[in-house]
Amino acid sequence: MKLVSIITVNYNQSFITEQLLASIAATNAYQAIELIVVDNASKDNPVPAWQTRYPDITFIRSETNLGFAGGNNLGIKAAKGDYLFLVNNDTEFTPGLTQALVNILDTQPQVGMVSPKIRYFDQPDTLQYAGFTPMNYYTMRNKCIGQFEVDKGQYDHNTGPTGYIHGAAMMIRQEAIAKGGLMAENFFLYYEEMDWNDHIKRAGYEIWLEPRALIYHKESVSVGKISGLKEYFMNRNRMLFIRRNAPSVLAVIIFYIYFILVVTPRNIINYLRKGYKGFTGLLIKAIWWNLTHSKNSTNLGYRLN
């Protein structure tokens, strides 16, 4: 039995994280696991109380908010598992989830990463993710398969390669990380898992979906469904992803033209129509960061609270 390290990151959402831990305890039958919870500089440190309440779980406290990638990387560095199951703290497990993903990695040595099917927690019959189509590097557009559809099992036969895993729930081989590297921490939030996906593929591995495994996702609990933080990093990191992963300089140039002439006016009109104050400035700031910083810069360009 391969050891699975289940890793999650908490940021100011202790109750949500505790709900995840309760769902794991209630549904997981796979015995060879270790649980690692990284607290990413929450305002009120929950770790001392958790260490008393959950003595069998490993807790790591970061005094600095390292973002999604940095927080998960802390957990990865501490993990002993052959397979690492990274899950958002705003997810909840279902029976058989871990075993189904382990079965893929056990029987398909070419697979480096695998994600389960994801449904929305507040609409439990509705799909969020049943795979991704490949990326168009000229527009940085692809499609999340099945999103917003009622799940009637229509994708349950699609076990196999997919364009991208989903950052809310992804199991990865320890050896794939050794070859492909950790997540790039300069993304901080959003697109880092897609960047990681591409690096693992370039290291020689396939990326799979296992739709017979299911997890529920509460989505955007930590940053909110609409926020300046989210808008800035979504735009900044969309450009950063292309800079790091496009197949040619020409693809980067075409994407820049597309983003500035099509995406930027469309977004600004949307901000004005919906009354999102300050979002236009954040969009321009995101573009400017990419024009003035290297693709490996650790300067986030955003002041965190």
C-alpha positions in Angstrom: 0.0 0.0 0.0 1.5 3.3 -1.1 1.6 6.1 1.5 -0.6 9.1 0.5 0.2 12.5 2.0 -3.0 14.5 2.1 -2.0 18.2 2.1 -4.2 21.3 2.6 -3.6 25.0 3.2 -5.6 27.1 5.7 -5.9 30.8 5.5 -8.3 32.5 8.0 -10.8 29.7 7.5 -10.4 27.4 10.5 -13.9 26.2 10.5 -13.9 25.4 6.8 -10.6 23.4 7.3 -12.2 21.5 10.2 -15.1 20.6 8.0 -12.6 19.1 5.5 -10.9 17.1 8.2 -14.3 15.8 9.4 -15.2 14.7 5.9 -11.9 12.8 5.6 -12.5 11.1 8.9 -16.0 10.2 7.9 -15.5 8.9 4.4 -11.8 7.8 3.8 -11.2 4.1 4.1 -7.7 4.2 2.6 -5.5 3.3 5.6 -2.0 4.4 4.4 -2.3 8.2 4.8 -0.7 11.1 6.6 -2.5 14.4 7.0 -0.6 17.7 6.7 -2.3 21.1 7.3 -0.3 24.2 6.5 -1.6 27.4 8.2 -0.6 30.3 5.8 -0.2 33.1 8.4 -3.8 33.3 9.5 -4.6 36.3 11.6 -5.5 34.1 14.6 -3.2 31.1 14.8 -5.3 28.0 15.0 -2.3 25.5 15.2 -1.9 25.2 19.0 -5.6 24.3 19.4 -5.5 22.0 16.5 -2.4 20.1 17.8 -4.4 19.3 20.9 -7.6 18.4 19.1 -6.0 16.4 16.2 -2.8 14.8 17.6 -2.4 12.5 14.6 -2.2 15.3 12.1 0.9 17.2 11.1 0.5 21.0 11.4 2.9 23.5 9.9 2.6 27.3 10.6 4.0 29.9 8.3 4.3 33.4 9.7 4.2 34.8 6.2 1.4 34.4 3.7 3.1 32.3 1.0 0.1 32.0 -1.3 -1.4 28.8 -2.7 1.9 27.5 -4.2 4.1 28.5 -1.3 1.8 27.0 1.3 1.4 23.8 -0.6 5.2 23.6 -1.2 5.7 23.7 2.6 3.5 20.7 2.9 5.1 18.9 0.0 8.6 19.4 1.5 7.4 17.8 4.8 5.5 14.9 3.1 6.7 11.3 3.3 4.1 9.9 0.9 4.8 8.1 -2.4 1.8 10.0 -3.7 0.7 13.5 -2.6 -2.9 14.5 -2.6 -3.2 18.3 -2.6 -6.8 19.5 -1.8 -8.2 22.9 -1.1 -9.4 23.3 2.4 -12.9 24.2 1.0 -13.4 20.7 -0.4 -15.1 17.7 1.2 -14.3 14.1 0.5 -16.6 11.3 -0.6 -16.2 7.5 -0.1 -13.6 5.8 -2.2 -12.0 9.1 -3.4 -8.4 8.4 -2.3 -8.4 4.8 -3.3 -9.7 5.5 -6.8 -6.9 8.0 -7.5 -4.3 5.7 -6.0 -5.5 3.0 -8.3 -4.6 5.2 -11.3 -1.1 5.9 -10.2 -0.6 2.3 -9.1 -1.6 0.9 -12.5 -0.5 3.7 -14.9 3.2 4.5 -14.3 3.1 7.1 -17.1 0.7 9.2 -15.2 2.2 12.0 -13.1 -0.9 13.8 -11.9 -4.6 12.9 -11.6 -7.7 14.8 -10.5 -11.1 13.5 -9.6 -14.4 14.8 -10.9 -15.5 17.9 -9.0 -19.1 19.0 -8.1 -20.1 22.3 -6.5 -20.8 21.8 -2.8 -23.8 24.2 -2.7 -25.2 22.6 -5.9 -24.3 18.9 -5.2 -25.7 17.6 -8.5 -23.8 20.1 -10.6 -20.4 19.6 -12.1 -17.5 22.0 -11.7 -14.9 19.9 -13.5 -14.7 16.8 -15.6 -11.5 17.5 -17.3 -10.0 20.4 -19.4 -9.4 20.8 -23.1 -5.9 21.6 -24.2 -4.6 25.2 -24.0 -4.7 27.6 -26.9 -1.4 29.4 -26.1 -2.2 32.3 -28.5 -5.3 33.4 -26.5 -4.8 31.4 -23.2 -8.2 30.0 -23.5 -9.4 26.4 -22.9 -12.6 24.8 -21.7 -13.5 23.2 -18.4 -15.4 20.1 -19.5 -18.8 19.6 -17.9 -18.9 22.8 -15.9 -22.4 23.8 -14.7 -23.9 20.6 -16.2 -26.1 18.4 -14.0 -24.0 15.3 -13.4 -25.8 12.3 -14.8 -22.7 10.2 -15.2 -22.2 11.5 -18.7 -18.4 11.8 -18.2 -17.8 8.8 -16.0 -16.4 6.8 -18.8 -13.7 9.4 -19.5 -11.0 8.0 -17.3 -7.7 8.9 -19.1 -5.6 11.9 -20.3 -7.0 15.4 -19.9 -5.6 18.8 -20.7 -5.2 19.9 -17.1 -5.7 18.7 -13.6 -7.8 20.9 -11.2 -6.0 22.8 -8.4 -8.8 22.1 -5.9 -7.9 18.4 -5.9 -4.8 16.8 -7.5 -2.8 13.7 -6.7 0.8 13.6 -7.9 3.7 11.2 -7.7 6.6 12.2 -5.5 9.0 11.2 -8.3 7.2 13.5 -10.7 7.8 16.4 -8.4 11.5 15.4 -8.2 11.7 15.6 -12.0 9.3 18.5 -12.7 9.9 20.7 -9.7 7.7 22.3 -7.1 5.0 24.8 -7.9 6.3 28.3 -8.9 5.7 30.5 -5.9 5.8 33.8 -7.8 2.2 33.1 -9.1 1.1 33.4 -5.4 -2.6 32.7 -6.3 -4.2 31.3 -9.5 -2.7 29.5 -12.5 0.1 28.0 -10.5 -1.4 24.5 -10.8 -1.7 24.9 -14.6 1.9 26.1 -14.8 2.9 23.1 -12.7 0.8 20.8 -14.9 2.8 21.9 -18.0 6.1 21.4 -16.2 5.2 17.9 -15.1 4.1 17.1 -18.7 7.4 18.4 -20.0 9.1 16.1 -17.5 7.6 13.2 -19.4 4.3 12.4 -17.6 0.7 12.3 -18.6 -2.1 14.2 -16.8 -5.3 12.2 -16.1 -8.8 12.6 -15.0 -10.5 9.9 -12.9 -14.2 10.8 -13.0 -15.2 7.8 -10.9 -13.7 9.6 -8.0 -15.7 12.6 -6.7 -14.9 15.6 -4.4 -17.1 18.6 -3.5 -15.8 22.1 -3.8 -17.1 25.2 -2.0 -15.0 27.4 -4.3 -13.4 30.8 -3.5 -14.0 30.6 0.2 -10.6 32.2 1.1 -10.6 35.1 -1.3 -14.3 35.6 -2.0 -16.1 35.2 -5.3 -15.4 38.8 -6.3 -12.4 40.6 -4.9 -9.6 42.9 -6.1 -7.0 40.4 -5.0 -8.6 37.7 -7.2 -8.9 40.1 -10.2 -5.4 41.3 -10.0 -3.8 37.8 -9.8 -6.1 36.3 -12.4 -5.0 38.9 -15.0 -1.4 39.1 -13.9 -0.9 35.3 -13.8 -2.7 34.7 -17.1 0.0 36.7 -18.8 2.7 35.1 -16.6 1.5 31.6 -17.5 2.0 32.3 -21.2 5.4 33.9 -20.7 6.5 30.7 -18.9 4.8 28.1 -21.1 4.0 29.3 -24.6 5.8 27.2 -27.3 7.4 30.2 -29.0 8.2 33.9 -28.8 5.6 34.4 -31.6 2.9 32.9 -29.4 3.8 35.3 -26.6 3.6 38.3 -28.9 0.2 37.2 -30.4 -1.1 36.6 -26.9 0.0 40.1 -25.8 -1.8 41.6 -28.8 -4.9 39.6 -28.0 -4.9 40.4 -24.3 -4.4 44.2 -24.8 -6.7 44.7 -27.7 -9.5 42.2 -26.8 -9.4 41.2 -23.2 -8.5 44.5 -21.6 -11.3 46.6 -23.2 -13.8 43.8 -22.6 -12.8 43.6 -18.9 -12.9 47.4 -18.4 -16.4 47.6 -19.9 -17.5 44.7 -17.6 -16.0 46.5 -14.5 -17.8 49.8 -15.4 -21.1 48.0 -16.1 -21.0 46.1 -12.8 -19.6 49.0 -10.7 -16.4 47.3 -9.7 -14.5 50.3 -8.4 -10.7 50.1 -8.7 -10.6 47.0 -10.9 -9.5 48.9 -14.0 -6.5 50.1 -12.1 -5.7 46.6 -11.0 -5.9 45.3 -14.5 -3.5 48.0 -15.8 -1.2 47.2 -12.8 -1.3 43.5 -13.8 -0.3 44.3 -17.3 2.4 46.7 -16.2 3.9 44.1 -13.9 4.4 41.7 -16.8 6.0 44.4 -18.9 8.5 45.4 -16.3 9.3 42.2 -14.4 11.0 39.0 -15.4 8.9 35.8 -15.6 10.8 34.6 -12.5 10.4 37.7 -10.4 9.3 37.2 -6.8 7.9 40.7 -6.6 4.1 40.2 -6.5 3.3 43.8 -7.4 0.4 43.7 -4.9 0.3 44.8 -1.3 -1.2 42.0 0.8 -3.1 42.9 4.0 
